[in-house]
Amino acid sequence: MNGFHIDSAEDEGGRYIGDLRIWGRLMQFILPQRKWVLTAIGLALVITGTSLTWPWLVQVAMDKYILNSALPMDERLHGVASIAALFLFIVLVAFVANFLQVVALEWAGQRIMHALRQNLFSHVIRLNLSFFSAHRVGRLVTRHTNDIQNMYEMFTSVIVTLFNEGIRLAGILAVLLWMNWRLALLLFIMFPLMILTTVWFGNLSREAFRRIRAHLAGINAFLQEAVSGISVIQLFQREDDAYKRALGLNRKFFLAAMYQIKVFGIFVPIIEVTASVSLAVIVWYGGGEVLRNSMTIGVLAAFISYMRLFFQPIRELSQKYTIVQSAMASAERIFQLLDARDYTPALAGSKENPAVKGDITFEGVGFSYVPDRPVLRDISFEVKAGETLALVGATGSGKTSIINLIERFYDPREGRILLDGVEIRERDPRWLREQIGLVMQDIFIIPGSVRENILLDRQMPDHRLNGIVEMSQLSRFVAGMPNGLDTIIGEGGMDLSAGQKQLLAFARVLARDPKILILDEATSNVDTETEILIEQAIGAVMKNRTSIIIAHRLSTIRRASQILVIDHGRIVESGGHEELMEKAGMYYHFQMIQNGISTAHVAEAKAAEA
């Protein structure tokens, strides 16, 4: 691994990336939708123009018609009616512009989030297994669900406000200076307080939302683990313990949310008090100007209306600011995940990928999942094309780690692994895994038909697929299913037994037709009848393939031309079955235990014979 941990920002306050850089990276997803975004900006100008016209119409109506006693009554009434008609027309224009802007931004927001979600998922599924071992599934799911949804809310609801209210603020300032620069300067005196308050609120709100997102991710991770392990929780009667853990996580989330509410609860009243003080100053100074006949009542009324419009965007922006902060915290975590570079790349100057024979060689391989805690030590062996190698050893001895290295789920820290004489790090990992068929003890079933589970998006004529079903000993099971190969299995479909899953895994291998076969405890946890079928399936899939078997059953191990006994990450014995039994070492000990005979009894019998 590269040492990068995506949860670090949640634990350390999220100091990984700044806002400007976040916006810069978001522009990579926004630019392809620039046509719709620019349309929304153009409509924002229309919306702002209509809103700035309303106070001016009030001023004209008051000064020119309502308070102008010099004009005849009919002319005054006609003028007011004209102003009202123009007002209604402007309202209609604003309605249409608002509707079109929302549609444009919703379309752009959906497309942007679609691209971001697909980009994130495509990146995650290519990361190494070591990455998933170090990160909880619930947190990764949160990135794809809650965090993406937060981003969507910002692009749809907040961006509308930013466009409209930002342009409106600039327009109002220009109009106020044009109407009465003295009154405008009095209003600007309040600016430093508003700026300082907004900066203060932004810092506190950002930290609050980082805490909220971190605790929410923790809750999601816990729920995923609790639900997936519900049988264990109930079996060992850990319901109360799980409840207490959930209570603690929810309590932390509650306190973080309340802290954010307190911050917002202080900020909003400050803005309201600032607006009220500004209004009082305008009424005091503007009223004096009206009494001195230096200003008309219409101008004062329009100025007050513009001032109210001026604080309305600030209120709107402050309310949306919480969404922006939440979205920025989510974007921060999304880009942290996108920056994780825990791939398995091929070495520079990789060789072309020729046809595979199947020779596998380990040369002094050492490996550890965690530094300074070696799992494999100086592993060296060779398997010729078409031969079968069996790995035997106690649980935790390192057998599965050898398999993981062959699949390049991990790379060795020492030594080399060769395929047909070429180090596997010089091959494309995707190509390498296409050459290997893996049958594990736990078989993953996708929600779909039997056909889809065997082919896994491959195309194959029915006669070939039926032949594979026959060779993998699945024919009887398929014949007994309601819709044959088109029967839905997995989540929402039929449940398969452990043996049926194993046979399905063999069918998958035959469908891929790899040159290398790996069996990891493929005959465990099945009944005797199913074991016979699995043994027949093993014989079919091992034919003309290099095979590596991890097993304890003697019937499976006997197939191997070479047996390696692994103990604490080292090869302690190697040879054929008869040879190892004659040595009476660790392999002999394993076989005696499997047959229900203790090595002590065997030693006593030999001593008695002597």
C-alpha positions as CSV (number, residue, x, y, z in Angstrom):
1,M,0.0,0.0,0.0
2,N,1.0,3.6,-0.4
3,G,0.2,4.4,3.2
4,F,-2.7,6.7,2.4
5,H,-5.8,6.3,4.5
6,I,-9.0,7.8,3.4
7,D,-10.4,8.1,6.9
8,S,-7.5,10.3,8.0
9,A,-9.4,13.5,7.3
10,E,-12.3,12.3,9.5
11,D,-9.9,11.6,12.3
12,E,-7.7,14.7,12.0
13,G,-10.2,17.4,11.2
14,G,-10.1,17.1,7.4
15,R,-7.0,19.2,6.6
16,Y,-6.3,17.3,3.5
17,I,-7.4,19.7,0.8
18,G,-8.5,23.4,0.6
19,D,-11.7,24.8,-0.8
20,L,-10.1,26.4,-3.9
21,R,-8.6,23.1,-4.8
22,I,-11.9,21.3,-4.3
23,W,-13.6,23.7,-6.6
24,G,-10.8,23.3,-9.1
25,R,-11.3,19.6,-9.1
26,L,-15.1,19.9,-9.3
27,M,-14.7,22.0,-12.4
28,Q,-13.4,18.8,-14.2
29,F,-16.9,17.5,-13.8
30,I,-18.7,20.8,-14.3
31,L,-17.0,21.8,-17.6
32,P,-18.7,19.1,-19.7
33,Q,-22.0,20.5,-18.6
34,R,-21.0,24.1,-19.2
35,K,-23.7,24.7,-21.8
36,W,-26.4,24.1,-19.1
37,V,-24.5,26.0,-16.4
38,L,-24.0,29.0,-18.7
39,T,-27.7,28.9,-19.6
40,A,-28.5,29.0,-15.9
41,I,-26.1,32.0,-15.4
42,G,-27.8,33.8,-18.3
43,L,-31.2,33.2,-16.7
44,A,-29.8,34.4,-13.4
45,L,-29.2,37.8,-15.0
46,V,-32.9,37.9,-16.2
47,I,-34.1,36.9,-12.7
48,T,-31.9,39.6,-11.1
49,G,-33.1,42.2,-13.5
50,T,-36.7,41.6,-12.8
51,S,-36.2,41.6,-9.0
52,L,-34.3,44.9,-9.2
53,T,-37.1,46.5,-11.3
54,W,-39.8,46.1,-8.6
55,P,-38.6,48.8,-6.1
56,W,-38.0,51.2,-8.9
57,L,-41.6,50.7,-10.1
58,V,-42.8,51.4,-6.6
59,Q,-40.7,54.7,-6.6
60,V,-42.1,55.7,-10.0
61,A,-45.7,54.9,-8.9
62,M,-45.4,56.9,-5.7
63,D,-43.5,60.0,-6.9
64,K,-45.1,60.3,-10.4
65,Y,-48.7,59.2,-9.8
66,I,-49.8,58.4,-6.3
67,L,-48.2,61.5,-4.5
68,N,-48.3,63.9,-7.5
69,S,-51.4,65.9,-6.9
70,A,-50.6,68.2,-9.9
71,L,-51.8,65.5,-12.3
72,P,-55.5,64.9,-13.0
73,M,-57.0,61.9,-11.1
74,D,-57.8,60.0,-14.3
75,E,-54.2,60.3,-15.5
76,R,-52.9,59.2,-12.1
77,L,-55.2,56.2,-12.0
78,H,-54.2,55.3,-15.5
79,G,-50.5,55.6,-14.6
80,V,-50.9,53.4,-11.5
81,A,-52.7,50.8,-13.7
82,S,-49.9,50.8,-16.2
83,I,-47.3,50.3,-13.5
84,A,-49.4,47.4,-12.1
85,A,-49.6,45.8,-15.6
86,L,-45.9,46.1,-16.1
87,F,-45.4,44.7,-12.6
88,L,-47.4,41.6,-13.5
89,F,-45.5,41.2,-16.8
90,I,-42.2,41.3,-14.9
91,V,-43.5,38.7,-12.4
92,L,-44.4,36.4,-15.3
93,V,-41.0,36.8,-16.9
94,A,-39.4,36.0,-13.5
95,F,-41.5,32.9,-13.1
96,V,-40.5,31.5,-16.6
97,A,-36.9,32.4,-16.0
98,N,-36.9,30.7,-12.6
99,F,-38.5,27.6,-14.0
100,L,-36.0,27.3,-16.9
101,Q,-33.1,27.9,-14.6
102,V,-34.1,25.2,-12.1
103,V,-34.6,22.7,-15.0
104,A,-31.2,23.6,-16.5
105,L,-29.4,23.2,-13.1
106,E,-31.2,20.0,-12.2
107,W,-30.2,18.5,-15.6
108,A,-26.6,19.7,-15.1
109,G,-26.5,18.5,-11.5
110,Q,-27.8,15.0,-12.4
111,R,-25.3,14.6,-15.1
112,I,-22.4,15.9,-12.9
113,M,-23.3,13.5,-10.1
114,H,-23.7,10.6,-12.5
115,A,-20.2,11.2,-13.8
116,L,-18.8,11.6,-10.3
117,R,-20.5,8.5,-9.0
118,Q,-19.3,6.4,-12.0
119,N,-15.8,7.8,-11.8
120,L,-15.7,7.0,-8.1
121,F,-17.0,3.4,-8.4
122,S,-14.7,2.7,-11.4
123,H,-11.8,3.8,-9.3
124,V,-12.7,1.8,-6.2
125,I,-13.2,-1.6,-7.9
126,R,-9.6,-1.4,-9.3
127,L,-8.0,-0.9,-5.9
128,N,-6.0,-3.7,-4.3
129,L,-7.5,-6.0,-1.7
130,S,-5.1,-4.5,0.8
131,F,-7.0,-1.3,0.5
132,F,-10.3,-2.9,1.4
133,S,-8.6,-4.7,4.3
134,A,-7.6,-1.4,5.8
135,H,-11.0,0.4,5.2
136,R,-14.4,-0.4,6.6
137,V,-17.0,-1.2,3.9
138,G,-19.6,1.1,5.6
139,R,-17.3,4.2,5.1
140,L,-16.8,3.3,1.4
141,V,-20.5,3.0,0.9
142,T,-21.0,6.4,2.5
143,R,-18.8,7.9,-0.1
144,H,-21.0,6.6,-2.9
145,T,-24.3,7.4,-1.2
146,N,-24.5,10.1,1.4
147,D,-21.5,12.1,0.1
148,I,-22.6,12.0,-3.5
149,Q,-26.2,13.1,-2.4
150,N,-24.8,16.0,-0.5
151,M,-22.9,17.1,-3.6
152,Y,-26.2,16.8,-5.7
153,E,-28.1,19.0,-3.2
154,M,-25.4,21.7,-3.5
155,F,-25.5,21.6,-7.3
156,T,-29.2,21.8,-7.5
157,S,-30.4,24.0,-4.7
158,V,-27.3,25.9,-3.6
159,I,-26.0,26.8,-7.1
160,V,-29.3,28.4,-7.9
161,T,-29.0,30.6,-4.9
162,L,-25.4,31.5,-5.5
163,F,-26.1,32.6,-9.1
164,N,-29.3,34.5,-8.3
165,E,-28.3,36.1,-5.0
166,G,-24.7,36.8,-5.9
167,I,-25.7,38.7,-9.0
168,R,-28.6,40.4,-7.1
169,L,-26.2,41.6,-4.4
170,A,-23.9,43.3,-7.0
171,G,-26.9,44.8,-8.8
172,I,-28.4,46.2,-5.6
173,L,-25.1,47.8,-4.6
174,A,-24.8,49.5,-7.9
175,V,-28.4,50.8,-7.8
176,L,-28.1,52.0,-4.2
177,L,-24.9,54.0,-5.1
178,W,-26.7,55.5,-8.1
179,M,-29.9,56.4,-6.1
180,N,-28.1,58.1,-3.1
181,W,-24.5,57.5,-2.5
182,R,-24.7,59.0,1.0
183,L,-27.3,56.5,2.2
184,A,-25.4,53.7,0.5
185,L,-22.2,54.6,2.4
186,L,-24.1,54.4,5.7
187,L,-25.2,50.9,4.7
188,F,-21.7,49.9,3.8
189,I,-20.5,50.7,7.4
190,M,-22.2,47.4,8.4
191,F,-20.1,45.5,5.9
192,P,-17.1,44.7,8.1
193,L,-19.4,43.2,10.8
194,M,-21.1,41.0,8.2
195,I,-17.8,39.9,6.6
196,L,-16.3,39.0,10.0
197,T,-19.4,37.2,11.1
198,T,-19.5,35.2,7.8
199,V,-15.9,34.2,8.0
200,W,-16.3,33.2,11.7
201,F,-19.4,31.2,10.9
202,G,-17.7,29.6,7.9
203,N,-14.8,28.3,9.9
204,L,-17.0,26.9,12.7
205,S,-19.5,25.5,10.3
206,R,-16.9,23.7,8.2
207,E,-15.5,22.0,11.3
208,A,-19.0,21.1,12.5
209,F,-19.9,19.4,9.2
210,R,-16.6,17.5,9.1
211,R,-17.5,16.0,12.4
212,I,-21.1,15.3,11.3
213,R,-19.9,13.5,8.2
214,A,-17.2,11.5,10.1
215,H,-19.8,10.3,12.7
216,L,-22.3,9.5,10.0
217,A,-19.7,7.4,8.2
218,G,-19.0,5.6,11.5
219,I,-22.7,4.9,11.9
220,N,-23.0,3.5,8.4
221,A,-19.9,1.3,8.9
222,F,-21.3,-0.1,12.2
223,L,-24.7,-0.8,10.7
224,Q,-23.2,-2.6,7.7
225,E,-21.1,-4.8,10.0
226,A,-23.9,-5.4,12.5
227,V,-26.5,-6.4,9.9
228,S,-24.1,-8.6,8.0
229,G,-23.1,-10.3,11.2
230,I,-26.5,-10.4,12.8
231,S,-26.4,-14.2,13.2
232,V,-23.2,-14.0,15.2
233,I,-24.7,-11.2,17.4
234,Q,-27.8,-13.2,18.1
235,L,-25.9,-16.5,18.5
236,F,-23.6,-15.1,21.2
237,Q,-26.3,-12.9,22.7
238,R,-24.5,-9.6,22.0
239,E,-27.7,-7.6,21.3
240,D,-27.2,-5.4,24.3
241,D,-23.5,-4.8,23.5
242,A,-24.5,-3.9,19.9
243,Y,-27.2,-1.6,21.2
244,K,-24.8,0.2,23.5
245,R,-22.3,0.7,20.6
246,A,-25.0,2.0,18.4
247,L,-26.2,4.3,21.2
248,G,-22.7,5.7,21.6
249,L,-22.3,6.3,17.9
250,N,-25.7,8.0,17.7
251,R,-24.9,10.1,20.7
252,K,-21.7,11.4,19.1
253,F,-23.6,12.2,15.9
254,F,-26.3,14.0,17.9
255,L,-23.8,16.1,19.7
256,A,-22.1,17.0,16.5
257,A,-25.4,18.0,14.9
258,M,-26.4,20.1,17.9
259,Y,-23.1,21.9,17.8
260,Q,-23.7,22.8,14.2
261,I,-27.2,24.0,15.1
262,K,-25.8,26.2,17.9
263,V,-23.4,27.8,15.5
264,F,-26.1,28.5,12.9
265,G,-28.4,29.6,15.7
266,I,-26.0,32.4,16.6
267,F,-25.2,33.4,13.0
268,V,-28.7,34.0,11.8
269,P,-29.7,36.4,14.6
270,I,-26.6,38.4,14.1
271,I,-27.6,38.9,10.4
272,E,-31.1,39.9,11.5
273,V,-29.8,42.4,14.0
274,T,-27.5,43.9,11.5
275,A,-30.4,44.3,9.0
276,S,-32.6,45.9,11.7
277,V,-29.9,48.4,12.7
278,S,-29.2,49.2,9.0
279,L,-33.0,49.8,8.5
280,A,-33.1,52.1,11.6
281,V,-30.1,54.1,10.3
282,I,-31.7,54.5,6.8
283,V,-35.1,55.6,8.3
284,W,-33.3,58.1,10.5
285,Y,-31.1,59.6,7.9
286,G,-33.5,59.2,4.9
287,G,-36.4,60.6,6.9
288,G,-34.5,63.7,7.7
289,E,-33.6,64.1,4.0
290,V,-37.3,63.8,3.1
291,L,-38.2,66.4,5.7
292,R,-35.6,68.8,4.3
293,N,-37.0,68.1,0.8
294,S,-33.7,66.7,-0.3
295,M,-35.2,63.3,-1.2
296,T,-38.7,62.2,-2.2
297,I,-40.7,59.7,-0.3
298,G,-40.7,57.4,-3.3
299,V,-36.9,57.3,-3.3
300,L,-36.8,56.6,0.4
301,A,-39.4,53.8,0.0
302,A,-37.4,52.3,-2.9
303,F,-34.2,52.6,-1.0
304,I,-35.7,50.7,2.0
305,S,-37.0,48.1,-0.4
306,Y,-33.6,47.7,-2.0
307,M,-32.0,47.5,1.4
308,R,-34.4,44.7,2.3
309,L,-33.6,43.0,-0.9
310,F,-29.9,43.4,-0.1
311,F,-30.2,41.5,3.2
312,Q,-32.4,38.8,1.7
313,P,-29.6,37.3,-0.4
314,I,-27.4,37.4,2.7
315,R,-30.0,35.4,4.7
316,E,-30.4,33.0,1.8
317,L,-26.7,32.5,1.4
318,S,-26.2,32.0,5.1
319,Q,-29.0,29.3,5.1
320,K,-27.5,27.6,2.1
321,Y,-24.0,27.9,3.5
322,T,-24.6,24.9,5.7
323,I,-25.4,22.8,2.7
324,V,-22.2,24.2,1.0
325,Q,-20.1,23.2,4.0
326,S,-21.6,19.8,4.1
327,A,-21.1,19.3,0.4
328,M,-17.5,20.6,0.7
329,A,-16.8,18.1,3.5
330,S,-18.3,15.3,1.3
331,A,-16.3,16.5,-1.7
332,E,-13.2,16.4,0.4
333,R,-13.7,12.8,1.3
334,I,-14.7,11.8,-2.2
335,F,-11.5,13.2,-3.7
336,Q,-9.4,11.6,-0.9
337,L,-10.8,8.3,-2.1
338,L,-10.2,9.2,-5.7
339,D,-6.6,10.0,-4.7
340,A,-6.0,6.6,-3.2
341,R,-3.4,4.9,-5.6
342,D,-3.4,1.4,-4.2
343,Y,-3.3,-0.3,-7.6
344,T,-1.3,-3.3,-8.8
345,P,0.5,-1.8,-11.8
346,A,2.7,-3.7,-14.2
347,L,6.4,-2.7,-14.2
348,A,7.6,-0.1,-16.7
349,G,8.4,-1.7,-20.1
350,S,6.2,-4.7,-19.5
351,K,6.5,-7.6,-21.8
352,E,3.8,-8.6,-24.3
353,N,1.4,-11.2,-23.0
354,P,2.0,-14.5,-25.0
355,A,0.1,-17.8,-24.8
356,V,0.4,-19.3,-21.3
357,K,1.9,-22.7,-20.7
358,G,1.5,-22.7,-16.9
359,D,5.0,-23.0,-15.4
360,I,4.9,-21.3,-11.9
361,T,8.1,-20.6,-10.0
362,F,8.6,-19.0,-6.5
363,E,12.2,-17.8,-5.8
364,G,12.9,-16.8,-2.2
365,V,9.5,-15.1,-1.7
366,G,8.8,-13.2,1.5
367,F,5.6,-11.4,2.3
368,S,3.8,-9.6,5.1
369,Y,0.5,-7.9,5.3
370,V,1.8,-5.6,8.0
371,P,5.4,-4.5,8.1
372,D,7.7,-6.4,10.5
373,R,5.1,-9.2,10.8
374,P,6.1,-11.7,8.0
375,V,3.6,-14.2,6.8
376,L,5.8,-16.0,4.3
377,R,9.6,-16.5,4.6
378,D,11.9,-17.7,1.8
379,I,9.3,-19.6,-0.1
380,S,10.8,-21.4,-3.2
381,F,9.2,-24.1,-5.4
382,E,8.4,-24.8,-9.0
383,V,5.3,-26.3,-10.6
384,K,5.6,-27.4,-14.2
385,A,2.8,-26.9,-16.8
386,G,0.1,-29.5,-16.3
387,E,1.3,-30.6,-12.9
388,T,-0.6,-30.4,-9.6
389,L,0.7,-28.9,-6.4
390,A,-0.9,-29.4,-3.0
391,L,-0.4,-27.0,-0.1
392,V,-0.9,-28.5,3.3
393,G,-0.6,-26.8,6.7
394,A,-2.4,-25.6,9.8
395,T,-4.7,-22.6,9.7
396,G,-2.7,-19.4,9.4
397,S,0.4,-21.1,8.1
398,G,0.4,-19.0,4.9
399,K,-1.2,-21.2,2.3
400,T,-3.8,-18.7,1.2
401,S,-1.2,-15.9,1.1
402,I,0.7,-17.9,-1.5
403,I,-2.5,-18.0,-3.6
404,N,-3.0,-14.3,-3.1
405,L,0.5,-13.7,-4.5
406,I,-0.1,-15.8,-7.5
407,E,-3.3,-13.9,-8.3
408,R,-1.4,-10.6,-7.7
409,F,-3.9,-9.4,-5.1
410,Y,-0.6,-8.5,-3.3
411,D,3.0,-8.3,-4.4
412,P,5.9,-10.0,-2.5
413,R,8.2,-7.9,-0.4
414,E,11.1,-10.2,-1.2
415,G,11.9,-12.6,-4.0
416,R,10.2,-13.2,-7.3
417,I,7.2,-15.1,-8.7
418,L,7.6,-16.3,-12.3
419,L,5.0,-17.4,-14.9
420,D,6.6,-19.2,-17.8
421,G,10.0,-17.8,-16.8
422,V,8.8,-14.1,-16.7
423,E,8.1,-12.2,-13.4
424,I,4.4,-11.7,-13.0
425,R,4.9,-8.0,-12.1
426,E,5.9,-7.5,-15.8
427,R,2.5,-8.7,-16.9
428,D,-0.8,-6.8,-17.0
429,P,-2.7,-7.8,-13.8
430,R,-6.0,-8.1,-15.7
431,W,-4.4,-10.4,-18.2
432,L,-2.8,-12.5,-15.5
433,R,-6.1,-13.0,-13.6
434,E,-7.8,-14.1,-16.9
435,Q,-5.3,-17.0,-17.0
436,I,-6.2,-18.2,-13.5
437,G,-9.4,-20.0,-12.3
438,L,-10.0,-19.7,-8.6
439,V,-12.5,-21.9,-6.7
440,M,-12.7,-20.9,-3.0
441,Q,-14.5,-22.2,0.0
442,D,-16.9,-19.2,0.0
443,I,-18.5,-18.7,-3.4
444,F,-19.9,-15.3,-4.3
445,I,-23.3,-15.6,-6.0
446,I,-24.5,-12.6,-8.0
447,P,-28.3,-11.8,-8.0
448,G,-29.2,-13.3,-11.4
449,S,-29.8,-16.5,-13.3
450,V,-27.7,-19.7,-13.2
451,R,-26.6,-18.9,-16.7
452,E,-25.4,-15.4,-15.7
453,N,-23.6,-16.7,-12.7
454,I,-21.7,-19.2,-14.8
455,L,-20.8,-17.0,-17.8
456,L,-20.4,-13.7,-15.8
457,D,-21.1,-11.5,-18.9
458,R,-19.4,-13.8,-21.3
459,Q,-21.2,-15.0,-24.5
460,M,-21.4,-18.7,-25.2
461,P,-23.5,-21.0,-27.4
462,D,-26.0,-23.1,-25.5
463,H,-24.5,-26.4,-26.6
464,R,-21.1,-25.4,-25.1
465,L,-22.7,-24.2,-21.9
466,N,-24.7,-27.4,-21.5
467,G,-21.4,-29.3,-21.9
468,I,-19.8,-27.3,-19.1
469,V,-22.9,-27.9,-16.9
470,E,-22.5,-31.6,-17.6
471,M,-18.7,-31.7,-16.9
472,S,-19.1,-29.7,-13.6
473,Q,-21.7,-32.2,-12.4
474,L,-24.5,-29.5,-12.2
475,S,-26.9,-31.2,-14.6
476,R,-29.0,-32.8,-11.9
477,F,-29.3,-29.6,-10.0
478,V,-30.2,-27.6,-13.0
479,A,-32.7,-30.1,-14.2
480,G,-34.5,-29.8,-10.8
481,M,-34.7,-26.0,-11.0
482,P,-38.0,-24.3,-12.1
483,N,-36.5,-22.6,-15.1
484,G,-33.4,-24.5,-15.6
485,L,-30.4,-22.3,-16.4
486,D,-32.6,-19.3,-16.4
487,T,-33.7,-19.8,-12.7
488,I,-32.9,-16.8,-10.6
489,I,-30.6,-17.5,-7.7
490,G,-28.8,-15.4,-5.1
491,E,-30.5,-12.4,-3.4
492,G,-34.2,-12.5,-4.1
493,G,-34.0,-15.9,-5.8
494,M,-33.4,-19.5,-4.9
495,D,-30.8,-20.3,-2.3
496,L,-28.1,-22.9,-3.2
497,S,-26.4,-25.3,-0.8
498,A,-22.7,-25.2,-0.2
499,G,-22.1,-28.1,-2.5
500,Q,-24.2,-26.5,-5.3
501,K,-22.2,-23.3,-5.0
502,Q,-19.0,-25.3,-5.3
503,L,-20.1,-27.0,-8.4
504,L,-21.3,-23.6,-9.8
505,A,-17.7,-22.3,-9.2
506,F,-16.3,-25.2,-11.2
507,A,-18.6,-24.4,-14.0
508,R,-17.3,-20.8,-14.0
509,V,-13.8,-22.0,-14.3
510,L,-14.6,-24.2,-17.2
511,A,-16.4,-21.3,-18.9
512,R,-13.2,-19.2,-18.6
513,D,-11.0,-22.1,-19.6
514,P,-7.9,-20.8,-17.8
515,K,-4.4,-22.4,-17.9
516,I,-4.0,-22.3,-14.2
517,L,-6.4,-23.7,-11.6
518,I,-6.4,-22.9,-7.9
519,L,-8.6,-24.8,-5.4
520,D,-8.9,-23.3,-1.9
521,E,-10.6,-25.8,0.4
522,A,-13.0,-26.6,-2.5
523,T,-14.3,-29.8,-0.9
524,S,-14.9,-28.6,2.7
525,N,-18.3,-28.4,4.4
526,V,-20.2,-30.7,2.0
527,D,-21.9,-34.1,2.4
528,T,-20.4,-37.3,1.1
529,E,-22.6,-37.5,-1.9
530,T,-21.9,-34.0,-3.0
531,E,-18.2,-34.6,-2.3
532,I,-18.2,-37.4,-4.8
533,L,-19.7,-35.0,-7.4
534,I,-17.2,-32.3,-6.5
535,E,-14.3,-34.9,-6.9
536,Q,-15.6,-35.7,-10.4
537,A,-15.9,-32.0,-11.2
538,I,-12.3,-31.5,-10.0
539,G,-11.1,-34.2,-12.3
540,A,-12.8,-32.4,-15.2
541,V,-11.4,-28.9,-14.5
542,M,-7.9,-30.1,-13.6
543,K,-7.4,-31.8,-16.9
544,N,-4.5,-30.3,-18.9
545,R,-4.1,-27.4,-16.4
546,T,-1.5,-26.4,-13.9
547,S,-3.3,-26.8,-10.6
548,I,-2.6,-25.7,-7.0
549,I,-4.7,-27.2,-4.3
550,I,-5.2,-26.1,-0.7
551,A,-6.9,-29.1,1.0
552,H,-6.9,-31.4,4.0
553,R,-8.8,-34.3,2.5
554,L,-6.6,-37.2,1.5
555,S,-8.7,-37.9,-1.6
556,T,-7.9,-34.4,-3.0
557,I,-4.3,-34.3,-2.0
558,R,-3.5,-37.7,-3.6
559,R,-4.1,-36.0,-7.0
560,A,-1.0,-33.8,-6.5
561,S,2.3,-34.7,-8.1
562,Q,4.0,-32.5,-5.4
563,I,3.0,-31.6,-1.9
564,L,4.4,-28.7,0.2
565,V,3.8,-28.6,3.9
566,I,3.7,-25.0,5.2
567,D,4.4,-24.1,8.8
568,H,4.6,-20.5,10.1
569,G,5.3,-19.2,6.6
570,R,8.0,-21.7,5.7
571,I,8.2,-24.9,3.6
572,V,9.1,-27.6,6.1
573,E,8.4,-30.7,4.0
574,S,8.0,-31.4,0.3
575,G,7.5,-34.5,-1.9
576,G,4.8,-37.0,-2.9
577,H,2.2,-38.5,-0.7
578,E,3.9,-41.8,-0.1
579,E,7.3,-40.2,0.4
580,L,5.9,-37.8,3.0
581,M,4.0,-40.6,4.8
582,E,7.3,-42.6,5.1
583,K,9.0,-39.6,6.7
584,A,6.4,-39.6,9.5
585,G,6.8,-35.8,9.9
586,M,4.2,-33.0,10.0
587,Y,2.3,-34.3,6.9
588,Y,2.1,-37.7,8.4
589,H,0.8,-36.2,11.6
590,F,-1.9,-34.3,9.7
591,Q,-3.1,-37.4,7.9
592,M,-3.3,-39.4,11.1
593,I,-5.3,-36.7,12.8
594,Q,-7.7,-36.6,9.8
595,N,-8.1,-40.4,10.1
596,G,-8.9,-40.1,13.8
597,I,-5.6,-41.7,14.9
598,S,-3.2,-39.9,17.2
599,T,0.5,-40.0,16.5
600,A,1.1,-41.1,20.0
601,H,-0.9,-44.3,19.4
602,V,1.0,-44.9,16.2
603,A,4.3,-44.5,18.0
604,E,3.2,-46.9,20.7
605,A,2.2,-49.5,18.0
606,K,5.6,-49.2,16.3
607,A,7.4,-49.6,19.6
608,A,5.4,-52.7,20.4
609,E,6.2,-54.2,17.1
610,A,9.9,-53.5,17.7
